[in-house]
Amino acid sequence: MAEGGGTLDRVSVEGDKVVIETLRDGLAEPTAVAKVRQMAWVTEGQLSHLFDPAANGPPRLLFRITGVPIGP
């Protein structure tokens, strides 16, 4: 799971319990994640710059897609 909070998390459901494991933090407002083989590719959208540019200024360029090894 990748959402604007800055982390990539693995969410596992085991019966009626949920386990959340942070795989990477410090991302620039991640917006999506795609799993390709043993990698998670996370887009950093920096949406706060779009929704409130006066308060947040211009985004940090270049936009990034970050690869995170996730194992088997």
VOPAGU-2260 file (C-alpha; in pm, 1 decimal, decimal comma):
REM VOPAGU-2260
SITE   aa  ch    i         X         Y         Z
SITE  MET   A    0       0,0       0,0       0,0
SITE  ALA   A    1     132,1     343,5     -89,7
SITE  GLU   A    2     -50,7     657,6      13,1
SITE  GLY   A    3      41,9    1019,2      75,5
SITE  GLY   A    4     180,7     958,1     424,2
SITE  GLY   A    5     530,8     889,2     291,8
SITE  THR   A    6     552,7     513,8     339,5
SITE  LEU   A    7     524,4     193,4     141,9
SITE  ASP   A    8     352,1     -66,9     358,8
SITE  ARG   A    9     277,8    -437,6     319,9
SITE  VAL   A   10     -72,9    -513,2     446,9
SITE  SER   A   11    -149,8    -875,6     534,2
SITE  VAL   A   12    -486,8   -1002,6     648,8
SITE  GLU   A   13    -476,7   -1308,9     872,4
SITE  GLY   A   14    -828,4   -1411,7     974,6
SITE  ASP   A   15    -970,8   -1112,9    1159,0
SITE  LYS   A   16    -628,3    -952,5    1215,6
SITE  VAL   A   17    -436,1    -708,5     998,1
SITE  VAL   A   18     -57,9    -686,7    1001,7
SITE  ILE   A   19     103,6    -371,3     859,1
SITE  GLU   A   20     477,2    -378,4     784,9
SITE  THR   A   21     655,5     -63,7     665,2
SITE  LEU   A   22     889,1    -152,6     378,5
SITE  ARG   A   23    1017,6     200,0     302,3
SITE  ASP   A   24     960,4     540,4     455,7
SITE  GLY   A   25    1068,9     889,6     354,9
SITE  LEU   A   26     888,9     882,8      18,6
SITE  ALA   A   27     762,2    1214,0    -125,7
SITE  GLU   A   28     385,5    1166,6     -98,1
SITE  PRO   A   29     353,6     828,7    -271,6
SITE  THR   A   30      42,5     789,2    -485,9
SITE  ALA   A   31      57,3     435,0    -627,1
SITE  VAL   A   32     251,2     110,4    -618,9
SITE  ALA   A   33     295,5    -168,2    -874,1
SITE  LYS   A   34     451,3    -509,0    -800,8
SITE  VAL   A   35     679,9    -642,0   -1074,5
SITE  ARG   A   36     846,9    -970,0    -981,6
SITE  GLN   A   37    1031,0    -906,3    -655,2
SITE  MET   A   38    1014,3    -525,4    -670,6
SITE  ALA   A   39     753,9    -271,3    -568,0
SITE  TRP   A   40     764,7      41,7    -785,3
SITE  VAL   A   41     628,5     346,5    -603,2
SITE  THR   A   42     534,0     673,7    -771,9
SITE  GLU   A   43     601,2     987,9    -571,2
SITE  GLY   A   44     324,5    1230,0    -667,5
SITE  GLN   A   45     382,2    1529,2    -437,4
SITE  LEU   A   46      10,5    1609,9    -460,5
SITE  SER   A   47      24,5    1877,9    -190,8
SITE  HIS   A   48     191,6    2103,2    -448,8
SITE  LEU   A   49    -102,1    2055,1    -684,9
SITE  PHE   A   50    -375,0    2114,7    -427,1
SITE  ASP   A   51    -210,6    2404,5    -240,6
SITE  PRO   A   52      79,1    2549,8    -442,4
SITE  ALA   A   53      72,7    2878,2    -248,6
SITE  ALA   A   54     152,4    2697,6      75,8
SITE  ASN   A   55     376,8    2424,5     -63,9
SITE  GLY   A   56     562,9    2595,4    -348,2
SITE  PRO   A   57     675,6    2407,8    -657,7
SITE  PRO   A   58     729,7    2031,0    -645,2
SITE  ARG   A   59    1078,4    1885,9    -618,5
SITE  LEU   A   60    1179,8    1785,7    -969,2
SITE  LEU   A   61    1237,0    1534,5   -1113,2
SITE  PHE   A   62     936,4    1326,9   -1014,1
SITE  ARG   A   63    1053,6     985,1    -906,8
SITE  ILE   A   64     952,0     623,8    -932,2
SITE  THR   A   65    1131,2     439,2    -655,6
SITE  GLY   A   66    1207,6      66,7    -663,3
SITE  VAL   A   67    1182,3    -122,7    -334,9
SITE  PRO   A   68    1290,7    -488,8    -312,6
SITE  ILE   A   69    1011,0    -689,7    -149,4
SITE  GLY   A   70    1141,6   -1046,0    -162,3
SITE  PRO   A   71     938,6   -1354,7    -244,9
